[in-house]
Amino acid sequence: MTQTFEAMNGLFLEDLKVGQSAMFGRTVTDADIAAFAGVSGDTNPIHLHDGFARTTRFGQRIAHGMLSGSFISTVIGTKLPGPGAVYVSQTMNFMAPVMIGDTITAVATVSAIDDRRRRVTLKTQCLSGEKVVIDGEAVVLVPRRTTA
């Protein structure tokens, strides 16, 4: 049973280096927006109603900012540092809208490691092509490798 549990861990604090990076990409679909609205309760018509969205400055429906932001959580929880990491904080600056059909790439890069407190700071971004749509920073608590 211990071996299975160990296999579920992501990277440990000792495995991380400043500059290390990971990413996750996904094309945002109408179904993603509808599902996110259902789960989050955010039914703002700018996300769900074509007629309303056409009257806004965007001229069309846009994805929830937090939908794209959740892709950062995907990177942190599954890749870097991965399973076992615990969010302490996340800042997000929304720089541009995400449209249905945009492919978003979330990137997390280790920018600082506080060995004593087991905290890792990551520069976080979501990109649509070369355009930064979300810019931010996350702090996560990362487990140490246990010694036998």
N, C-alpha and C positions, 0 to 999 in steps of 0.2 A: 504494500500500500504506500509506503514512503517513496518508493521509486516513481510511482505514478504521480504523486503530489509534486515531487521535485521536477518532473518533466513538464508540469504546468507552469512553472516559474518562467518569467522573462529574464531579462538581464539583471544582474546584481550590481550594486554600487561599484564593486571592484572591477566590473566589466566596462564601465562607462568612461569615456574620454571627451574632453571639450572638442567640439567640432563634429562629433559623431552625429549622424543624421538618418532619418527614416521618413518614408512617405506612404500615403494611401490615396488612391484616386477613384473617383466615381462620377459617372454622368448623371446629373440630376434629372429625374423624370417627373411627369405629372403625378404618377402614383406615389413617388417619394413625398411630394408636397402634400398630397391628400393624407397619406399615412402620418406624416409629421403633425399635421393639423389635428388629426384624431387623437394622437398620443399626447400632444402638448396642450391641446385645447385652444391654441392660437388660430382662430378662424378669421383673422383680418382679411377682408375681401381683396386686398392687394395681392394676396397669395392664391385666392380661390375663385374669384369672380372676374371673368374676362371683361365684361362691360364696365365694371368699376375700375379695373386696372388700366383700361384704355384712357381713362380721364386723369390719370396720375402723370407725373413727370417722366415715368418710365415707359408709358404707353403700352404696357403689357404686364402680365402677371410676373412677379418675381418670387424666388424661393425665400423661405424664412432664413434670416441671417443665422439663427441658431442651428438650422439644419446643416449648413456648411460648417459652422463651428463644431458641430458634433463629430465631423470627420477628423478634427484634431484629437478629440477623445479617442477615436479609433486608433490613431497612430500611437498615442501614449499607452493605451490599454492593451494593445496587441503586438506592438513592434518595439517601441523605444520609450521607456524601458521595457514595456510589455506587462504581461500578467504579474500581479503582485504590487505594481506601482499604485500609489494612492494620491489623487489630486489634493493639493493644498490650496492652490489658487490658479486662476486663469484670467488674463485680460484679453479683450478683443476689441480692436478698432475696425469698424466696418467701412471699407474704402470704396467699394463699388457693388452694385447689385449682381445677383446671380440669376440667370434666366433659365427657364426650362430648356434642357438640351446642352447646357454648359457642362463641360467636364472639369471638375474641381480636383485639384491635387493639394492635399494637406501635407505640410512638411513640418517636422519638429527637429530642431538641432540643439544639441547640448551646448549651453553657453557658460555654465558655471556648475561646479560640484562643491557642496559643503559636506565634507566627509564626516565631520563631527555630528552634524544634525541629520545626516542621511538624506539631505535634500538636494535635488537637482533642478536647475533652472534651464528651461528650454525656450529658444526663440521659436514661435509658432506662426505659421502663415498658411493661408489658403490661396491658391492661384488658379486663375482661369486662363490657360495659356501662359503668357508672360505677365499678365495683369494680376497684381496683388489685390484680392477682394477682402481678405481679413489679415490683419497684422496684430500680433500679440506676444504674450509671454506666459508660460506656465511654470509653476513650481510643483514638483511631485516628491513624495516620500518614497524612497527606494530601499528594498530589503538588502541586507548584507548577505553574503555567501556564508552559510553556516559551516563551521569546521568540525570535522569528525574527531 
